[in-house]
């Protein structure tokens, strides 16, 4: 039994539980297999900016001939590679969206962040020569982590002084914006995946309009957000 066939069997056996792939399996087995299929069987000019979820991508791979006819057992590895790797490369050139990989979890609530692109936020860190980031399913959880990273685990390298940039998703445009320059509406009747949220806007006028339309209680800048205020949103 050759290595390629073993990889196919692996893909079949875990295709119903993609969320449980660990990093080693993805990077050492699934992504290389998906890359090989992509290079040999797919159009190289796929417009990846139009896909909001990995399921949308899978549907097009199956039904719209963007790749040559594939067996269903190959589609999982291909979809994960294109979604996690090629879409990230594409986005750096073509789009301004926050890019979420399939296996990323919010370090505060543990939810899979890729399921909630409308609310996505990211904090990027650099210490010595190492760079990393954390993704969150809303500003509220991001701020909880921002104020006290060690409360949520061994995140000693995720201190405020190591932060390079913070991105949040503008509520109306759905584009990534600089969190430190955004405006936030608190206490509105619009809820995120974790309930009451701080709703981010690039434009102050749009934030003020949203506040009036959705019964918001307060409009604040990033530096005005307090830890106490963030936790009050849970009650």
C-alpha positions in Angstrom: 0.0 0.0 0.0 1.7 3.2 -1.1 1.9 6.5 0.8 -0.6 8.3 -1.5 -3.3 5.7 -0.9 -2.7 5.9 2.8 -3.3 9.6 2.7 -6.6 9.0 0.8 -7.7 6.6 3.5 -6.8 9.1 6.2 -8.9 11.7 4.4 -11.9 9.4 4.2 -11.7 8.4 7.8 -11.7 11.9 9.2 -13.7 13.8 6.5 -16.8 13.9 8.8 -14.8 15.5 11.6 -12.6 18.2 9.9 -12.8 20.4 13.0 -10.8 17.7 14.9 -7.7 17.8 12.6 -4.7 18.6 14.6 -2.0 20.9 13.3 0.5 18.1 12.5 -2.0 16.1 10.5 -3.0 19.2 8.5 0.5 20.4 7.8 2.2 17.1 7.2 -0.5 15.1 5.4 -3.7 16.9 4.4 -2.2 20.2 3.0 0.5 18.4 0.9 -2.1 16.1 -0.5 -4.5 19.0 -1.3 -1.6 21.0 -2.9 -0.8 18.1 -5.2 -4.4 17.8 -6.3 -4.8 21.5 -6.7 -1.7 21.8 -8.9 -2.7 18.9 -11.2 -6.5 19.1 -11.3 -7.7 22.7 -10.8 -7.8 26.1 -12.5 -5.1 28.3 -11.0 -7.0 31.5 -11.3 -10.0 30.7 -9.0 -11.5 33.8 -7.5 -11.2 32.9 -3.9 -12.5 36.3 -2.6 -16.1 35.3 -3.3 -16.2 32.4 -0.8 -17.5 33.1 2.7 -17.4 29.5 4.0 -15.5 26.4 3.2 -18.8 24.7 2.3 -19.4 27.2 -0.5 -16.0 26.4 -1.9 -16.7 22.6 -1.7 -20.0 23.1 -3.5 -18.3 24.9 -6.4 -15.5 22.3 -6.6 -18.2 19.6 -6.9 -20.6 21.4 -9.1 -19.0 24.1 -11.2 -16.0 22.4 -12.8 -13.4 24.7 -11.3 -11.4 21.5 -10.9 -11.3 18.5 -13.2 -13.6 15.7 -12.1 -12.7 14.5 -8.6 -13.7 11.6 -6.5 -15.5 12.8 -3.3 -12.7 11.3 -1.2 -10.2 13.9 -2.7 -12.4 16.9 -2.2 -11.8 17.2 1.6 -8.0 17.5 1.4 -8.3 19.9 -1.6 -10.9 22.1 0.0 -8.8 22.4 3.2 -5.7 23.3 1.3 -7.4 25.9 -0.8 -9.3 27.4 2.1 -6.5 27.5 4.6 -3.4 28.1 2.3 -4.3 29.4 -1.1 -7.1 31.7 0.2 -4.6 33.2 2.6 -2.0 33.8 -0.2 -4.8 35.3 -2.4 -6.1 37.6 0.3 -2.8 39.2 0.9 -2.9 40.5 -2.6 -6.6 40.9 -3.5 -8.7 41.5 -0.4 -8.8 43.2 3.0 -10.7 40.5 4.9 -9.6 38.8 8.1 -8.5 35.3 7.1 -9.4 32.4 9.3 -8.0 28.9 9.1 -10.3 25.9 9.5 -8.8 24.8 12.8 -8.5 28.1 14.6 -10.3 28.4 17.9 -11.0 31.4 20.1 -8.7 31.1 23.1 -11.3 32.5 25.4 -14.5 30.6 24.5 -13.1 27.7 22.5 -15.4 28.2 19.5 -14.2 27.7 15.9 -13.7 31.2 14.6 -14.0 30.4 10.9 -17.7 29.8 11.5 -18.2 33.5 12.4 -16.4 35.6 9.7 -18.8 38.5 10.3 -17.5 38.9 13.8 -13.9 37.9 13.4 -11.0 39.7 15.1 -7.3 39.0 15.2 -4.4 40.1 17.4 -0.8 39.7 15.9 2.2 39.4 18.1 6.0 39.5 17.6 8.6 38.5 20.2 12.3 38.0 19.3 12.1 36.5 15.8 8.8 34.7 16.4 5.4 35.9 15.1 2.0 34.5 15.9 -1.6 35.5 16.1 -4.9 34.6 17.9 -8.3 34.8 16.3 -11.5 35.6 18.1 -15.3 35.3 17.3 -16.0 38.8 18.5 -14.5 42.0 20.1 -15.7 41.0 23.5 -13.6 37.9 23.8 -10.7 39.6 22.1 -10.7 42.3 24.8 -11.0 39.8 27.6 -7.8 38.2 26.2 -6.2 41.6 25.5 -6.5 42.6 29.2 -5.5 39.2 30.8 -4.0 36.7 28.3 -2.7 34.4 31.1 -6.2 34.0 32.4 -7.0 31.8 29.4 -3.9 29.6 29.4 -0.1 29.6 28.9 0.1 32.7 26.7 3.2 34.4 28.2 4.3 35.5 24.7 0.9 37.2 24.0 1.5 40.3 26.2 0.4 43.8 25.2 4.0 44.8 24.6 4.4 42.1 22.0 1.4 43.3 19.9 2.1 44.3 16.3 -1.4 45.0 15.1 -5.1 44.3 16.0 -7.7 43.8 13.4 -11.5 43.8 13.8 -14.3 43.4 11.2 -16.2 46.6 10.3 -19.9 45.8 10.8 -21.1 47.3 7.6 -18.3 46.7 5.1 -17.1 43.4 6.5 -13.6 44.5 5.9 -10.7 44.3 8.3 -9.9 47.6 10.0 -7.4 48.8 12.6 -8.9 48.1 16.0 -7.1 50.9 17.7 -8.7 53.4 15.3 -12.2 52.0 15.2 -15.4 53.1 17.0 -17.4 50.7 19.1 -21.1 50.6 20.0 -21.9 49.0 23.3 -25.2 47.7 24.5 -27.1 47.5 21.2 -29.9 45.0 20.3 -27.5 43.3 17.8 -25.9 40.1 19.2 -22.8 38.3 18.2 -21.9 34.6 18.6 -21.3 35.2 22.3 -24.3 37.4 23.0 -23.9 41.2 23.8 -21.0 42.6 21.8 -18.9 45.7 21.1 -19.8 46.4 17.5 -16.9 47.9 15.5 -17.0 50.6 12.8 -14.4 52.4 10.8 -16.6 55.4 10.3 -17.8 57.4 13.4 -20.9 58.7 11.6 -21.9 55.1 10.7 -21.3 54.1 14.3 -23.5 56.9 15.6 -26.3 56.0 13.2 -26.1 52.3 14.2 -26.2 53.4 17.9 -29.5 55.3 17.3 -31.0 52.6 15.1 -30.2 49.7 17.4 -30.7 51.2 20.9 -27.0 51.3 21.7 -26.1 52.6 25.1 -22.6 53.9 24.4 -20.1 54.8 21.7 -16.4 54.5 22.6 -12.9 54.5 21.1 -10.5 51.5 21.6 -8.6 53.2 24.4 -11.9 53.9 26.2 -12.8 50.3 26.6 -12.4 49.0 30.1 -12.1 45.4 31.4 -15.0 46.0 33.8 -17.2 47.2 31.0 -16.3 44.2 28.8 -17.3 41.7 31.5 -20.6 43.5 32.2 -21.7 42.5 28.7 -22.0 38.9 30.0 -24.8 39.9 32.5 
